[in-house]
Amino acid sequence: MTRAINKLVVHCSDSSYGDAALIREWHLKRGFRDIGYHYVILNCYPSWKSFSDERPEPDRDGKIEKGRPLDQEGAHVRGYNADSIGICLIGKQSFTGAQLRTLRHLIRRLHLQYPGIMIYGHRELDSKKTCPNISPDWIRSLLN
């Protein structure tokens, strides 16, 4: 890895459904060269159809999908992409227990891989955002 990683930034998709492929599609339409996040943590609704038909896919809940490779700068928080990793939780205001357990596991793993990495909620680096719509202090407490 040639990038120095100092920050981990947690986001939410601000959608009730989705997966890495769908977010990649959204980001490409916005002119990004790829998905902006490095990791996506799924809920049980990977598509509009599963959500609108109320047909959850429980086996998908809490699964991690890889987005942009870690050795590549993300496109998830303007001004902070060069030295950060972006994690996106699928959801708006609430997240499943499986998603939060996966987030905890991933944060702990990345903290071991990058000692001293600082953890932020997107809104802490961009005052126009409310994302990830959960307390950044609570997210940081997942390391305990």
C-alpha positions as a LaTeX table, in Angstrom:
\begin{tabular}{lrrr}
\hline
Residue & $x$ (\AA) & $y$ (\AA) & $z$ (\AA) \\
\hline
Met1 & 0.00 & 0.00 & 0.00 \\
Thr2 & 1.40 & 3.36 & $-0.98$ \\
Arg3 & $-1.25$ & 5.56 & 0.69 \\
Ala4 & $-0.82$ & 6.71 & 4.26 \\
Ile5 & $-4.11$ & 5.91 & 6.03 \\
Asn6 & $-4.92$ & 8.14 & 9.02 \\
Lys7 & $-8.72$ & 8.32 & 9.00 \\
Leu8 & $-11.67$ & 6.00 & 8.84 \\
Val9 & $-14.91$ & 7.77 & 7.88 \\
Val10 & $-18.30$ & 6.16 & 8.48 \\
His11 & $-21.17$ & 7.07 & 6.15 \\
Cys12 & $-24.72$ & 5.97 & 5.46 \\
Ser13 & $-26.27$ & 5.52 & 2.04 \\
Asp14 & $-29.35$ & 7.63 & 2.91 \\
Ser15 & $-31.37$ & 4.92 & 1.17 \\
Ser16 & $-33.41$ & 2.03 & 2.58 \\
Tyr17 & $-31.85$ & $-0.43$ & 0.14 \\
Gly18 & $-28.71$ & $-0.97$ & $-1.90$ \\
Asp19 & $-25.42$ & $-2.74$ & $-2.30$ \\
Ala20 & $-21.96$ & $-1.88$ & $-3.63$ \\
Ala21 & $-23.03$ & $-2.42$ & $-7.24$ \\
Leu22 & $-25.95$ & $-0.01$ & $-6.92$ \\
Ile23 & $-23.86$ & 2.64 & $-5.16$ \\
Arg24 & $-21.20$ & 2.24 & $-7.87$ \\
Glu25 & $-23.94$ & 2.88 & $-10.45$ \\
Trp26 & $-25.12$ & 5.99 & $-8.56$ \\
His27 & $-21.55$ & 7.31 & $-8.25$ \\
Leu28 & $-20.71$ & 6.68 & $-11.91$ \\
Lys29 & $-23.82$ & 8.65 & $-12.90$ \\
Arg30 & $-22.51$ & 11.53 & $-10.76$ \\
Gly31 & $-19.20$ & 11.48 & $-12.66$ \\
Phe32 & $-17.07$ & 9.49 & $-10.20$ \\
Arg33 & $-14.61$ & 7.03 & $-11.75$ \\
Asp34 & $-15.80$ & 4.25 & $-9.41$ \\
Ile35 & $-17.72$ & 3.75 & $-6.17$ \\
Gly36 & $-16.47$ & 6.29 & $-3.65$ \\
Tyr37 & $-16.41$ & 3.98 & $-0.60$ \\
His38 & $-13.97$ & 1.21 & 0.22 \\
Tyr39 & $-16.52$ & $-0.91$ & 2.10 \\
Val40 & $-20.30$ & $-1.20$ & 2.08 \\
Ile41 & $-22.17$ & $-2.93$ & 4.92 \\
Leu42 & $-25.50$ & $-4.28$ & 3.69 \\
Asn43 & $-28.89$ & $-4.48$ & 5.30 \\
Cys44 & $-31.43$ & $-7.08$ & 4.12 \\
Tyr45 & $-32.66$ & $-5.04$ & 1.12 \\
Pro46 & $-30.05$ & $-5.11$ & $-1.66$ \\
Ser47 & $-32.39$ & $-3.71$ & $-4.33$ \\
Trp48 & $-35.38$ & $-1.47$ & $-4.85$ \\
Lys49 & $-37.42$ & $-4.54$ & $-5.76$ \\
Ser50 & $-36.63$ & $-6.39$ & $-2.53$ \\
Phe51 & $-37.48$ & $-3.24$ & $-0.56$ \\
Ser52 & $-40.66$ & $-2.29$ & $-2.45$ \\
Asp53 & $-41.94$ & $-5.88$ & $-2.46$ \\
Glu54 & $-41.10$ & $-6.17$ & 1.27 \\
Arg55 & $-39.03$ & $-9.27$ & 0.54 \\
Pro56 & $-35.98$ & $-8.99$ & 2.80 \\
Glu57 & $-32.94$ & $-11.14$ & 2.16 \\
Pro58 & $-31.80$ & $-11.93$ & 5.72 \\
Asp59 & $-28.62$ & $-13.69$ & 4.56 \\
Arg60 & $-27.37$ & $-10.34$ & 3.15 \\
Asp61 & $-27.88$ & $-8.41$ & 6.40 \\
Gly62 & $-24.52$ & $-7.34$ & 7.85 \\
Lys63 & $-22.47$ & $-8.62$ & 4.92 \\
Ile64 & $-19.48$ & $-6.56$ & 3.79 \\
Glu65 & $-18.99$ & $-5.79$ & 0.12 \\
Lys66 & $-15.75$ & $-4.29$ & $-1.08$ \\
Gly67 & $-15.89$ & $-1.09$ & $-3.04$ \\
Arg68 & $-12.85$ & 0.81 & $-4.21$ \\
Pro69 & $-9.53$ & $-0.95$ & $-3.44$ \\
Leu70 & $-7.78$ & 0.31 & $-0.30$ \\
Asp71 & $-4.69$ & 1.32 & $-2.23$ \\
Gln72 & $-6.82$ & 3.81 & $-4.17$ \\
Glu73 & $-7.97$ & 7.16 & $-2.84$ \\
Gly74 & $-11.71$ & 7.14 & $-2.19$ \\
Ala75 & $-14.33$ & 9.71 & $-3.17$ \\
His76 & $-16.41$ & 9.88 & $-0.02$ \\
Val77 & $-15.56$ & 13.13 & 1.80 \\
Arg78 & $-14.22$ & 16.16 & $-0.03$ \\
Gly79 & $-10.81$ & 17.25 & 1.22 \\
Tyr80 & $-10.15$ & 14.09 & 3.24 \\
Asn81 & $-9.98$ & 11.28 & 0.69 \\
Ala82 & $-6.21$ & 11.05 & 0.27 \\
Asp83 & $-5.57$ & 9.55 & 3.71 \\
Ser84 & $-8.88$ & 7.92 & 4.60 \\
Ile85 & $-10.95$ & 4.79 & 4.23 \\
Gly86 & $-14.70$ & 5.16 & 3.63 \\
Ile87 & $-17.26$ & 2.74 & 5.07 \\
Cys88 & $-20.92$ & 3.05 & 4.08 \\
Leu89 & $-23.81$ & 1.51 & 6.01 \\
Ile90 & $-26.88$ & 0.91 & 3.85 \\
Gly91 & $-29.71$ & 2.78 & 5.54 \\
Lys92 & $-30.98$ & 6.18 & 6.58 \\
Gln93 & $-31.75$ & 6.73 & 10.25 \\
Ser94 & $-31.44$ & 3.24 & 11.69 \\
Phe95 & $-29.31$ & 0.18 & 11.11 \\
Thr96 & $-29.66$ & $-3.48$ & 11.95 \\
Gly97 & $-27.87$ & $-5.28$ & 14.74 \\
Ala98 & $-26.03$ & $-7.34$ & 12.14 \\
Gln99 & $-24.79$ & $-4.17$ & 10.41 \\
Leu100 & $-23.56$ & $-2.69$ & 13.69 \\
Arg101 & $-21.79$ & $-5.92$ & 14.69 \\
Thr102 & $-20.09$ & $-5.98$ & 11.28 \\
Leu103 & $-19.13$ & $-2.31$ & 11.62 \\
Arg104 & $-17.56$ & $-3.09$ & 15.00 \\
His105 & $-15.59$ & $-6.01$ & 13.58 \\
Leu106 & $-14.41$ & $-4.00$ & 10.57 \\
Ile107 & $-13.40$ & $-0.97$ & 12.64 \\
Arg108 & $-11.42$ & $-3.18$ & 15.02 \\
Arg109 & $-9.69$ & $-4.96$ & 12.13 \\
Leu110 & $-8.77$ & $-1.70$ & 10.40 \\
His111 & $-7.57$ & $-0.20$ & 13.68 \\
Leu112 & $-5.18$ & $-3.15$ & 14.08 \\
Gln113 & $-4.06$ & $-2.85$ & 10.46 \\
Tyr114 & $-3.56$ & 0.93 & 10.75 \\
Pro115 & $-2.56$ & 1.70 & 14.35 \\
Gly116 & $-3.50$ & 5.21 & 15.35 \\
Ile117 & $-6.22$ & 5.56 & 12.71 \\
Met118 & $-8.80$ & 8.15 & 13.78 \\
Ile119 & $-12.51$ & 7.37 & 13.37 \\
Tyr120 & $-14.98$ & 9.99 & 12.16 \\
Gly121 & $-18.59$ & 10.24 & 11.17 \\
His122 & $-18.97$ & 11.97 & 7.80 \\
Arg123 & $-20.75$ & 14.91 & 9.45 \\
Glu124 & $-17.66$ & 15.67 & 11.54 \\
Leu125 & $-15.70$ & 16.43 & 8.36 \\
Asp126 & $-18.53$ & 18.08 & 6.41 \\
Ser127 & $-20.89$ & 20.30 & 8.38 \\
Lys128 & $-23.52$ & 20.10 & 5.61 \\
Lys129 & $-24.04$ & 16.40 & 6.31 \\
Thr130 & $-25.92$ & 14.47 & 9.02 \\
Cys131 & $-24.44$ & 11.18 & 7.86 \\
Pro132 & $-24.03$ & 8.58 & 9.32 \\
Asn133 & $-27.05$ & 9.56 & 11.46 \\
Ile134 & $-25.61$ & 7.76 & 14.47 \\
Ser135 & $-23.30$ & 9.22 & 17.09 \\
Pro136 & $-19.65$ & 9.33 & 16.01 \\
Asp137 & $-18.71$ & 9.00 & 19.69 \\
Trp138 & $-20.71$ & 5.77 & 19.84 \\
Ile139 & $-18.93$ & 4.54 & 16.69 \\
Arg140 & $-15.57$ & 5.28 & 18.32 \\
Ser141 & $-16.67$ & 3.36 & 21.41 \\
Leu142 & $-16.82$ & 0.20 & 19.28 \\
Leu143 & $-13.06$ & $-0.08$ & 19.72 \\
Asn144 & $-13.54$ & $-0.75$ & 23.48 \\
\hline
\end{tabular}
